[in-house]
Amino acid sequence: MEEREDMPKCFSRPGEAAERLAELFVGVAQESRIRNGEQPAERAVFRKLHGVAHGRLEVLPTIPASLRVGIFEHQGLDAWVRFSSDTAPMSPDLTSTLGIGIKLFGVTGLKALGDDGNTADLIMQNHPVFFVDNAEDMLAFTYAGVVAKDYPGYLKDHPKTAKILDEMAKVEGSTLTATYWAILPFHAGEDRYVKYRLEPETLPENVPNNEADYLAIDFRRRLAEREYRFRLMVQLRTNEKTMPLDEATVEWPESESRFMQVATLVLPRQDVTIRGQAEYGQGLSLNIWRVPNVQRPVGSIAEARKLVYAAGARARHEANGQSLEDPSKPRVAGHAAAQEDTCIVNAVIYPSIGIARVGSSPTDWFIGPEVSEPPPHAPGFYRDSEKRLKRQAARFRLYGVNAKGEIVKELNASNADIEWKVQLANTKASWYGFQLAQDIPEAASAPPTTLRNSAVSDRAKLAITPKRRTIYGKNVAAQRFDDGEFMGKRMYLGEILTDEDGNLVVLGGHGVSASYDGSRAITFANNEGWHDDVSDGPVTATVTYDGQSVTVVPAWVVVAPPNYGPQRKSVRTMWDLMRDLAINAGWLPAPARPSFTHDILPLFERLNGLQWVNAGFAAGFGWKGAVDLTSSDTLTFLSSASGAYVEIRRTVANQFRNDNIDAWSPKPWPWVYGDAMAVPAAQTPRQNCALTATQLAMLAQWAQGDFIEDYDPKRQLPADIDHVPLKERGDMLTRAALEFCLADAFHPGCEMTWPVRSTKMYMAPFRFKHAPDEWIAPEPGEVFTSDDLNLPNGALAGQQAGGITRWMAVPWQTDTASCRSGYDKSYDPYLPTFWAARVPNQVLTRENYKIVMDSKRPLEERLAAFANRASWIEPLGSTSYTHQINNMIQHFDHLGVVESHQGPSDDNHFPGVIEVEDQHVPIHDVDLTGHGAQQGHDPGTVRVQVGAATRVSAVSVDVMTIEKVRRFPNGLRS
């Protein structure tokens, strides 16, 4: 290495070290970053923020009278505290020098800095000495690095500085358990000098993790859990020789003068992620000279810091457009408590999107989920006495809200005049057929999206559009939607009624599907001449409360197919999709820190829960499966933000699909087909599904340990909406409805499909935009293309009745019967899957459940019975695919509902709750020729045991060539 040159004499004139240091730190380094576009402009030193907290400095009443000067004249002072590192914001935390800046409020009068204000500052770092003695040495060091670009050469010539810098590069596990020193001496009156130290009351934890920002994560986590306290200590100067005033590398010996406590810094439990708190701390100007004159610092390093900190603050504040004036009052800690506003300005209907479901029972029905984790119903609940499927009703409630939109009162027939208005329609047959979701690039490679039943010129005959119904009062009998027609035949789509409180109840159809010309169903989604009786439409009301008419925010109802897995949720639900959409649109805030209980744990529970509807998930995530994410032992560390488990968390998070890495591989979680699924696999990331960007971001935070540790294995979940706090009931009703709807795959989907991904569809988060009354929609063209997505008044703008379900398969039974799992048997016979949470794939039968529960049988036999999952589609028969989908149309209620049952008492071998298919009733083939039912099978097919006999399995039917999975007959365009 070449010999290092000394500073030019013109740059190092005596007495100018402080000014030159200010020039290097601020004029050269800081202002250069500002000129290069640094946004926002940062401090000259200690640039990396770990966190900002509010607290209080409590002065001990027992300190000696001689020390009770300046800030110690007060009993207590409010404080705002900034924790940081002397490194770049993007640099890793490990071995960085920690700093703490404390701004105290209530210290009035003239300060040593020269200003007159109401604050005082303390600045410290986590090492007892500085790495140079005085300002001249500091100038030489800084010149070597900033101008000469030769720190190594300087350190080679100054081994003492090099040694101290090495010692300063220490490992700290937490900013809240580190010890901090003020380094320099301070006056304690005119003839007395002291040094300050801040000692944590919590024992240090010097075991960091390898996350770049682990100190900020630890800071947020700790203060969210409990209070932290520091002892503010002073050390009196008792020996002029061993305790110099201008040799900052010298530590005053404690053997000659012990530190004594003079105050306690208390940082109460708090959420430091509150919006604006970090920004407030970043905007504070801190300077060691902003103290009463009787406590002013001493030495040339102190003189230099006075200029550097002041110049740096001025440059930073000017660049950021901030006032340099020191605040006179502290920021209000946390959220300011607002006076409760109970003035009702609007009424809002919840859920914002209600979900009803068809059923074959002519009389029996039940209310759908109204809490996100409803307790299971007793076995047999979902069928009537004749084993027909009950319909699921959607119940709507009204809530009065204040000007902020906060719920303040439930409105019902006992305290308000409410007239409900509902319109239902089924417009599938008059709309476009489904080929592929039109908002993904692969749509260009699919067959064109053309009108269904294009040969029918009178399109109105294809739309079932009964008139709007109104209802008023308590326990009002049903008003039927039975005046709509399909090709001249009257059709029934459902009915509305009210409950004992006057809340609205909406019921859909009975699952009736048919063709007007007697044709058979031949494909999964676009059967010409066919209709079904699912529907959707607006839910509105007129309300008079307290003698005044109240504006009502409307809702929507969707009538969907049955739910054959009523306790199960897909890993990415419709609520997750719509939440992510609202966050990306800026309508909802992303969580600053995800909750383990509410944001992370549900992903693991859903993976585990799919064990009851898919054999692959059972082996992978189920009871004692290959990847156990929900056992009590596993959740002990998955729910902990401790650095001890950071790699475990990262490993789990990395298993979820990342489209930038995993492409079309079926291996990443969650093992669910995507919107562009095809056989053979399409070489596109949308061959399989991924979580939302919000879910993936929360998983990444969880992996780092940056999450709320709120898991309580004994937590009590609300069993019904009345156990939910009033202000949270509206959101809970919406979440409960939409979490039991699928967001994958939109092929086309189960309850709703791809248009719900467009922000144009919404008037607010989770709330569809309504078309104006009497709106006449433009006639659809012959072909729907991606260009139609951007039309201002197009299909994705305000919706009319039937606008949501029109994009779905017709009839729904053909798609339900076609959505299976493990199409590519060479990879896995059970994975990936389509809609297992709503449309099971493999299930535990009642017969095998009885074996599991029989403790007299050999354990191995019981374990084998538990692991044996039967094909859910078995009742559809094995004659042909065409027979299967038509059998489903005629007898969809023969398929099993997966219900919760008590597990055996020896729970070491089996789970405490087991989900079992309620029935497995074979369907006799419908007559597709007019000459009787068809029977038969192909040779060499799979057979299943039925009692003492065997028969051909429904899974033997070849579905590898059906339209459902042959989406790109001409290949996928690059």
Sequence and secondary structure as in RCSB ss.txt:
>XXXX:A:sequence
MEEREDMPKCFSRPGEAAERLAELFVGVAQESRIRNGEQPAERAVFRKLHGVAHGRLEVLPTIPASLRVGIFEHQ
GLDAWVRFSSDTAPMSPDLTSTLGIGIKLFGVTGLKALGDDGNTADLIMQNHPVFFVDNAEDMLAFTYAGVVAKD
YPGYLKDHPKTAKILDEMAKVEGSTLTATYWAILPFHAGEDRYVKYRLEPETLPENVPNNEADYLAIDFRRRLAE
REYRFRLMVQLRTNEKTMPLDEATVEWPESESRFMQVATLVLPRQDVTIRGQAEYGQGLSLNIWRVPNVQRPVGS
IAEARKLVYAAGARARHEANGQSLEDPSKPRVAGHAAAQEDTCIVNAVIYPSIGIARVGSSPTDWFIGPEVSEPP
PHAPGFYRDSEKRLKRQAARFRLYGVNAKGEIVKELNASNADIEWKVQLANTKASWYGFQLAQDIPEAASAPPTT
LRNSAVSDRAKLAITPKRRTIYGKNVAAQRFDDGEFMGKRMYLGEILTDEDGNLVVLGGHGVSASYDGSRAITFA
NNEGWHDDVSDGPVTATVTYDGQSVTVVPAWVVVAPPNYGPQRKSVRTMWDLMRDLAINAGWLPAPARPSFTHDI
LPLFERLNGLQWVNAGFAAGFGWKGAVDLTSSDTLTFLSSASGAYVEIRRTVANQFRNDNIDAWSPKPWPWVYGD
AMAVPAAQTPRQNCALTATQLAMLAQWAQGDFIEDYDPKRQLPADIDHVPLKERGDMLTRAALEFCLADAFHPGC
EMTWPVRSTKMYMAPFRFKHAPDEWIAPEPGEVFTSDDLNLPNGALAGQQAGGITRWMAVPWQTDTASCRSGYDK
SYDPYLPTFWAARVPNQVLTRENYKIVMDSKRPLEERLAAFANRASWIEPLGSTSYTHQINNMIQHFDHLGVVES
HQGPSDDNHFPGVIEVEDQHVPIHDVDLTGHGAQQGHDPGTVRVQVGAATRVSAVSVDVMTIEKVRRFPNGLRS
>XXXX:A:secstr
        GGGS TT HHHHHHIIIIIIIIHHHHHTT SS   SS  EEEEEEEEEEEE TTS GGG  GGGGSS
EEEEEEEEEESS TTS  TT  EEEEEEEEEEEEEBTTS EEEEEEEEEESSSS SSSSHHHHHHHHHHHHTS  
HHHHHHH HHHHHHHHHHS   S TTS  EE  S EESSSS EEEEEEEESS       S TTHHHHHHHHHHHH
  EEEEEEEEE   TTTS SS TT    TTTS  EEEEEEEE S  TTSTTHHHHHHH    TT SBGGG B SH
HHHHHHHHHHHHHHHHHHHHT   S  SS   SSS          EEEEESSEEEEE  S SS EEE   SSS  
   TTTTB TTS B EEEEEEEEEEE TT  EEEEE TTTSEEEEEE  BB GGGSB  SS TTSGGGGGS  EE
BTTTT S GGGG B    EEEESSS   EEE  EEETTEEE  EEEEE TT  EEEE      EETT     SSS
B TTEE   EEEEEEEEEEETTEEEEEE EEEEEE   SSTT   SSBHHHHHHHHHHHTTSS   SS BIIIII
HHHHHHHHHGGGT HHHHHHHSTT SS  SSHHHHHHHT   GGGHHHHHHHHTTB  HHHHTT S SBT BB T
T  SS  SSGGGB    HHHHHHHHHHHHT SB    TT    SSGGGS GGGHHHHHHHHHHHTSB S  SS S
S  GGGG GGGEEETTEE B  TT       SEE GGGGG TTSTTSSB TTTTGGGS BSHHHHHHH  B S T
TT SS SBSSTTTS SEE  HHHHHHHH TTS HHHHHHHHH  EETTGGG SS HHHHHHHHHH GGGS  EEE
EE  S TTTS SEEEEES         SSSS       TT  EEEETTEEEE GGGS  TTSTTT   TT    
